[in-house]
């Protein structure tokens, strides 16, 4: 079972440059969350802060009662064992086979015998569809395969939290669809908490239980998928529907003249909320959820067969 991550008033800057401030949200245990935002808004910095690779200026990140923003290094080392991380480019060791890349965390962090390690590695490689490719080097395989190998390595210690930093970058739409299905299937099987940073709107609209949007140095909104997909908040509506009309420009913000010129333009109607991607193995995403409950409560028409996330997280910032 995944664990909950409670983020309160988190602020990070590099020198005088504020990346984002006062970010507050709760990532629910066992659910899939997506973090969106224009390029340069600090999404990868947010992931690195959650795992303790970067220290925030202030605020807290509570995981199983431990604030990883302030805890001692020894305690942080233990908390990190809860995490599996898929980096943007897979971050494979180029001189090592896929097998040795996936086995690396087990050899580094456990005292398991090689026979045990082999069983675990082969299980994870089968899980991501790479059985038979274990002797290949990273340079001998496609980008999509490297992503899947990185995901196998992220899963090898049976993490309770899985962080994915742009897992679909550089992939074609077909491979992205396969990767999205794999993430949903894995979440159903291992019930870990997933947080995915992505720019892919199709992924954001169909995969997660919850969506967050970083914009203009703060968290614009965080909450159930249906809440953001039906939101009239200008920046949320613009980003999630890939529209030109709205506060986001080629630089992060449009100037006053551009915004004034758009003031009287009619926005196209919001598209229907798509069905949420279901596990391919028949396992329900989370059996305790009542289909359509959030949508009905908030006056949004639910898509047939959709499952609703719980409302334990904070929204807004």
Secondary structure, DSSP 4 states (H G I P E B T S, - for coil): ----EEEEEEEEEETTEEEEEEEEEEE-TT-EEEEEESTTSSHHHHHHHHTTSS--SEEEEEETTEETTTS-HHHHHHHGGGEEEE-TT----TTSBHHHHHHHHHHHH----HHHHHHHHHHHHHHTT-TT-TT-BGGGS-HHHHHHHHHHHHHTT--SEEEEESTTTT--HHHHHHHHHHHHHHHHHH--EEEEE---HHHHHHT-SEEEEEETTEEEEEEEHHHHHT---HHHHHHHTT-SSSSB-SSSB--HHHHHHHTTPPPPPPPPPPPPPPPTTS--S-TTPPTTHHHHHTT-PPPTT--PPPS-S----
